[in-house]
Amino acid sequence: KNKKESMLYFCLIIVGMTKYLNAMSIRYWIGDMLMFAKLVIVALALIVSYKLFIWFLLGYIILFLVVEQPRPVIEDHKVQYLDSQSFPASITKAKKSNKMWVVFFYVRWIPQCTYFSPIFEKLSNEFHHENLQFARVDVDRWSSVAKEMNINTGYNTTQLPCVILFDKGKPIKRIPEIGKSIKSYKLDQDSMAIYLNLATQLKKAIERTMEREEEIKKLQKKKNHKKRRSKSNDSN
């Protein structure tokens, strides 16, 4: 038993060192190690008693299925929740719209998605505009959206979380790119803003609003001019 326990601890240390080298942040690494520590506890329970192992395993499965992973809550954010109907209606089929969309595709059971969620909400607060909208889609629940956007949601996926920037219904920027892993990117707020070029997108969104306002003013001038002409004709 002592030999098996030592081997488990040794494996945990090796996994911890490997994960630390590839971790996106210390907080994410700690969360990852807590998950592996739980697996070690289950394995130790198996060494001590088969019945104890069954109870531990059932407990973890129930907690995993019932309890959602906790995450920092940002109460005042600008992120909309889209489903299999509102996603195409608002984005992919709205090709004449002036709005750009930044969409976060996620599943609840991947730790990286939980880690990135509050970061995405902060990005929405910083860059939101009437022509630059932010949304999220649960692609585990709405699998048709995952299929449409070519996002792998399998247990061994390296494509989640996935963020896509849409303009006039077309994806113009995607993280990670198709064929690449999300591990190639830093998921902090500043890095994601640079990857998506959000400062430029916000400037473009403001310019579109100004152009639209100018168009409305010109139309209003034409209407007023027509009214004046019709009045003068009536008086004559």
C-alpha positions in Angstrom: 0.0 0.0 0.0 2.8 2.4 1.0 4.5 1.8 -2.4 1.3 2.5 -4.3 0.6 5.7 -2.3 4.1 6.9 -3.0 3.7 6.3 -6.7 0.4 8.3 -6.7 2.0 11.2 -4.9 5.0 11.1 -7.4 2.6 11.1 -10.3 0.7 14.1 -8.8 4.0 16.0 -8.5 5.0 15.2 -12.1 1.6 16.3 -13.4 1.7 19.4 -11.3 5.1 20.5 -12.8 4.0 19.7 -16.3 0.7 21.7 -15.9 2.6 24.6 -14.3 4.8 25.0 -17.4 1.7 25.1 -19.7 -0.7 27.0 -17.4 -2.4 30.2 -18.6 -2.3 31.6 -15.1 -1.5 30.6 -11.5 -5.2 30.6 -10.6 -6.0 28.3 -13.5 -3.1 26.0 -12.5 -4.4 25.8 -8.9 -7.8 24.9 -10.1 -6.4 22.2 -12.4 -4.3 20.7 -9.6 -7.3 20.6 -7.3 -9.1 18.4 -9.9 -6.1 16.1 -10.1 -5.9 16.0 -6.3 -9.5 14.7 -6.2 -8.5 11.9 -8.6 -5.6 11.0 -6.3 -8.0 10.9 -3.3 -10.3 8.5 -5.2 -7.3 6.3 -6.1 -6.2 6.3 -2.4 -9.7 5.3 -1.4 -9.5 2.3 -3.8 -6.2 1.2 -2.1 -7.8 1.5 1.4 -11.3 0.0 0.6 -13.2 -0.9 -2.5 -16.5 0.2 -0.9 -14.9 3.6 0.1 -13.8 4.0 -3.5 -17.3 3.4 -4.9 -18.8 6.0 -2.5 -16.1 8.6 -3.3 -16.6 8.0 -7.1 -20.4 8.3 -6.9 -20.1 11.5 -4.8 -17.8 13.1 -7.3 -20.0 12.1 -10.3 -23.1 13.6 -8.6 -21.3 16.8 -7.7 -20.0 17.1 -11.3 -23.4 16.6 -12.8 -25.4 18.7 -10.4 -23.1 21.6 -9.3 -21.9 24.1 -11.8 -18.3 25.3 -11.5 -18.2 28.5 -9.5 -16.8 31.6 -11.3 -16.4 35.3 -10.4 -19.7 37.1 -11.1 -19.7 40.5 -12.9 -23.2 41.8 -12.3 -23.0 44.7 -14.7 -21.8 43.3 -18.0 -22.9 43.7 -21.7 -23.0 40.0 -22.7 -26.1 38.6 -24.3 -27.1 34.9 -24.2 -27.9 33.4 -27.6 -29.4 30.1 -28.5 -29.8 28.0 -31.7 -32.5 30.4 -33.0 -31.3 33.8 -31.8 -27.7 33.2 -32.9 -28.4 32.9 -36.7 -31.2 35.5 -36.5 -29.0 38.1 -34.8 -25.6 37.3 -36.4 -25.1 34.9 -39.4 -28.3 35.8 -41.2 -28.2 39.6 -40.4 -25.9 40.4 -43.3 -27.2 43.9 -43.9 -26.8 44.9 -40.3 -24.1 47.5 -39.3 -23.5 45.6 -36.0 -20.3 43.6 -35.3 -20.5 40.8 -32.9 -17.9 39.2 -30.6 -19.2 35.8 -29.6 -17.8 33.5 -26.9 -18.6 29.8 -27.5 -18.2 27.6 -24.4 -19.2 24.5 -22.5 -19.7 24.4 -18.7 -17.4 21.4 -18.0 -14.2 22.8 -19.4 -12.1 24.7 -16.8 -10.7 27.1 -19.4 -14.2 28.3 -20.3 -15.0 28.9 -16.6 -11.7 30.8 -16.3 -12.3 33.0 -19.4 -16.0 33.8 -18.8 -15.4 36.8 -16.4 -12.6 38.1 -18.6 -15.0 38.1 -21.6 -17.5 40.1 -19.5 -14.8 42.7 -18.7 -14.1 43.0 -22.4 -17.7 43.6 -23.0 -17.8 46.4 -20.5 -14.7 48.0 -22.0 -15.5 47.8 -25.7 -19.3 47.5 -26.0 -21.1 49.8 -28.4 -24.4 49.7 -30.2 -22.5 48.5 -33.3 -20.1 46.2 -31.4 -22.1 43.7 -29.4 -21.0 40.8 -27.2 -22.7 37.5 -26.8 -22.1 33.9 -25.5 -23.4 30.6 -26.8 -23.4 27.3 -24.8 -22.4 24.9 -27.6 -22.8 21.9 -25.4 -26.5 22.7 -25.2 -26.9 24.2 -28.7 -24.9 21.7 -30.7 -26.3 22.9 -34.0 -24.4 26.1 -33.5 -21.2 24.2 -32.8 -21.7 22.2 -36.0 -22.4 25.4 -38.0 -19.3 27.1 -36.8 -17.1 24.0 -37.0 -16.3 23.8 -33.3 -15.3 20.5 -31.8 -17.1 19.9 -28.5 -15.7 16.4 -27.8 -14.1 15.5 -24.5 -10.6 15.9 -26.0 -11.3 19.2 -27.7 -8.6 21.9 -27.8 -10.9 24.5 -29.5 -12.7 25.8 -26.4 -13.2 28.4 -25.3 -13.6 29.8 -28.8 -14.2 33.5 -29.6 -15.3 34.7 -33.1 -15.6 38.2 -34.4 -18.5 38.7 -36.9 -19.0 41.6 -39.3 -22.2 41.6 -41.4 -22.8 38.0 -40.7 -19.4 36.7 -41.6 -16.6 35.6 -39.3 -13.6 37.8 -39.8 -11.4 36.8 -36.8 -11.4 33.5 -34.8 -9.6 32.4 -31.7 -8.3 29.7 -31.9 -8.0 29.5 -35.6 -9.2 26.3 -37.2 -6.6 23.6 -36.8 -4.9 25.4 -33.9 -5.2 24.9 -30.1 -6.5 27.4 -27.6 -3.3 26.6 -25.6 -1.4 28.7 -28.2 -3.1 31.9 -26.9 -3.1 33.9 -23.7 -6.6 34.3 -22.3 -6.0 37.4 -20.3 -8.0 40.6 -21.0 -5.3 42.6 -22.7 -4.1 39.8 -24.9 -7.6 39.0 -26.1 -8.2 42.6 -26.9 -5.1 42.7 -29.0 -5.8 39.3 -30.7 -9.3 40.6 -31.7 -8.1 44.1 -32.4 -11.0 45.4 -30.3 -9.8 49.0 -30.1 -9.9 49.3 -33.9 -13.3 47.5 -34.0 -14.7 50.0 -31.5 -13.5 52.9 -33.6 -15.1 51.3 -36.7 -18.4 50.9 -34.7 -18.4 54.6 -33.7 -17.7 55.7 -37.3 -20.6 53.6 -38.5 -22.9 55.3 -36.0 -21.7 58.7 -37.2 -22.2 57.7 -40.8 -25.7 56.5 -40.1 -26.5 59.8 -38.2 -25.3 61.8 -41.2 -27.5 59.7 -43.5 -30.5 60.4 -41.3 -29.7 64.1 -41.3 -29.5 64.2 -45.1 -32.8 62.3 -45.4 -34.4 64.7 -43.0 -33.1 67.7 -45.0 -34.6 66.2 -48.2 -37.9 65.7 -46.5 -37.9 69.3 -45.1 -37.0 70.6 -48.5 -39.8 68.7 -50.2 -42.3 70.1 -47.6 -41.2 73.6 -48.2 -41.5 73.2 -51.9 -45.0 71.7 -51.6 -46.0 74.6 -49.4 -44.7 77.2 -51.7 -46.5 75.5 -54.6 -49.7 75.5 -52.7 -49.5 79.2 -51.8 -48.9 80.0 -55.5 
